[in-house]
Amino acid sequence: MKLKLSLFLINLCCSLFLMVKAQNFEITVDSKNPIIIDVLEKFEKAYSFEFSYDADQMENLRIHTDYLIISFDTFKKNLWLQQYIKTKESKEGTYRFVFDRADINFCGTVKTSTSDLELSEAKITFGNTTVISNENGEFQIVVPRRTNIRISFEGMEPKTIAVMNDTVDCTTIFLEPNIIELNEVIVTDYLTRGITKTRDNGIKISPKTLGILPGVGEPDIFQSLQLIPGVSSPEEDPANLHIRGGTPDQNLVQWDGIKMYLQDHFFDQITSFNPNIVDKVKVFRSGAPVKYGGRISGIIDITSSEDLFDSIKSGVGFNLLGADAYLKIPLSKKIGILLAGRRSLTDIYESFTFRALADKVFQNTEFSNDFEQSQFNNSPSKRDYFFSDVNLKAIWKPSTGHKMQLSIINISNELDVEDSGQSVTSLVRLGNQMSRKNTGVSFNWTNFKRKKVKKTFSAYFSSYRFNFETNQFQNANANISSFDFVLGNKIIDLGYDLSVEIKTGKGNRWLFGQQSNGISSQVNIASQAKEDLFEENSSVEVGDSAINLTTFSEYQYRTNRFFLTFGVRTGVLAFSQFFFEPRLSASYELSDKILITSSLETRNQLFSEFALSRTEIDLFSSLPDGFKFLAIQDKFETGILNSKQITLGTIYEFNNWLIEIEGYYKNINNILPNRSFFSNLRDINMPDANIFGTGNSQLFGVDVLLKKRIGNYRLWGSYSFNQAKTQFKDIQNKAFTDSFNKPHNLNISQSYQWKNLECAMGWSFSSGLPFTNIGAGTSESLRAVTTENRINSERLPYYHRLDFSASYKLISKIKWDAKFGFSIRNLYRRQIPIKRTYFTTTDASAIRERDFGSLGFTTDIFFRVNF
């Protein structure tokens, strides 16, 4: 009996042991940190399990085990404890693995790894949302578990971490210094968050993290630039930038390497580049690197988004002028595309914002008093304005260090005006149509490995087209007459850029490159007049083309305190004009708080902007302030524009104070008299002359910036003094004040952030623009003006304006964030004449003045949501 009982117990124990072993489903792994997918495959093979999981999310994830033998139960527990992956059994032997996405309250403190210093205003990015660390380097977010957040700061290597657990005490996140970036950056918080100044004389703006600015609700690139000392818009047009005395046509504006000839919507009131897809904007007021050429004034280099590989991102937004949307799609880990579009709503609804801008834009035109009112009492009028811009970008990274980009942009502005009226004896129809478009395509290839040679090839195509047409028809007392007038300007620009960058030692860098481009410019004017059997036709076409060949080289040397760049651009313009452009830029740190900067440069430009005068008949009176065209200057046998400029400045930064003072002197030769006064003066005194001779301009200026930061409160003031004198010997003997010169420009701005609320207020003050008192405007009185040297001898009233803006950001727990706010320009409603133009009477016997007033009270509301 005892034997039987013993055998029964032994058999029972063996059975239980086998059952336990079967229930544990043990396997042997290759290491104590195996890849999860490898473990799953072994369980599937050993026990015929069926597993379902997201292979992309699970890829390369590991778990830790204490032994090389692991049971299925232990494996499931480790999945949850270490990776927060839940195991769900749908039926015996079939399992589904799901990542836990519960919301996590995460707090972090960003510090430097070398000095343990807290980094305020570090950027913490997840999805489309970016938050900023406070003055103690701390931030707090609520995100789903396993969300990857990217922590970055100017001059530091960015770090990406996955949020796994709730935090009570803030997790310390250390960032490593990026030696290259530290050497490039001078000031990390130049005016406000998102604006930095670099050692190569550039100012970099990141619209995604840009702090709020006065009068700017959503970031408008060119309007934001006007707060930088030395950058202004004398005619109060946000997209009409004058940089240290240079005119807008003297600025080089690039979008992803495409030279752009149309930079505005609604006649300079809105920037035509969608700020919601811009990665960075690099601005040079002087001391431009040698890779930039072809213009003698400012450089505005815009790069669109490149974060196309993390996840699908999208956003939509609208304000009282238009709406936009974008979509970023990672097709794989190596290919990403961006689609974006923006269009006006003005053809659907005329908001009070649109009406306020229209009142300014359409002054002194045939519908300036009432934008909808017809000049005929018995018929409604048609006034349609429409703008749009579309972007496409694709990036391919075939291997480490290789990147290819294709970028396409199309900008369009359309204006359609129609009036008609009928009486018992007559029928009148008037129509005006205008179209302005700029289409561009660029391709860029980069091969770069850190601390090695960097090779770059880029090519671009840019096409600008302006077309205006007016039609008049009248049937009165059986007499039929009609008049058709067509005006056009077309520019085609095609080019490439090839460069090689070599680092030859510590702090030494060489750049060699070659650029070529072909440009064609054409202006055509045609008219046709009919009256019964009489017909008269006329047409004028002026065009030219040029091929430019350029080589450039640059040497750069840097230490912790000293920075030097010397470069040369040389080549031929239009196969006839040889040019040589030496450029020097240097900076030296006298101490940890004081920096000295300087630059010396020569630049050339092939073409200029010119304006057509307006007659009293004003056949094209639907357009503001006449027509402006770009034409190759060498066509007029005047030589090319040449500019020589020198700058010297200092920066003092201590205890959140920033003081910058920079002076400059600029001399420009071969400029054209492109203001309307000179065009009208030619019509009266020199009716047979095609154009005045060229002149020269001398500019001297000083830019001052003073800024103080106290926590989340910023206060800054900028003052610019500049004196610009121009001389045309064919017009008057002595030099006179430049038509765009405002000697005094002052801006005082402040901004404050409290949690998700931001607000800003700014007051701007400047001298009035100069003008010429023409007296009676006859040939005799104008002769007295020039002989007595009275051109631009008087000024319009002083200008000042108060702006305000506010925004609030909502951050959702489910992968979206929203932002809404408003802006007000000219808060106290002050309006004065800010510009005086001139027109010639019908018989070309006299000149008359025409004033344009400043912007009235203008407010806007915006809303944006990102997913």
BELDA-V169627 format. One record per helix or strand of 3 or more residues. SS is the DSSP state (@ for helix, = for strand). FROM is the first residue (numbers start at 1). LEN is the number of residues. If there is no record, write none. Layout:
# BELDA-V169627
{{SS;FROM;LEN} {SS;FROM;LEN}}
This chain:
# BELDA-V169627
{{@;2;23} {@;36;12} {=;50;3} {@;55;4} {@;72;12} {=;85;7} {=;94;6} {=;103;10} {=;123;4} {=;129;4} {=;138;7} {=;148;5} {=;159;4} {=;171;5} {@;179;6} {=;185;3} {=;195;4} {=;202;4} {@;207;3} {@;221;5} {@;248;3} {=;252;4} {@;275;3} {=;278;7} {=;299;6} {=;313;7} {=;322;9} {=;335;10} {@;352;10} {=;382;15} {=;402;21} {=;426;23} {=;454;23} {=;479;27} {=;508;24} {=;534;25} {=;562;12} {=;577;13} {=;594;12} {=;607;6} {=;627;6} {@;633;4} {=;641;14} {=;657;15} {@;676;10} {=;695;16} {=;713;15} {=;744;11} {=;757;10} {@;779;9} {=;799;13} {=;817;9} {=;833;8} {=;846;8} {=;858;9}}
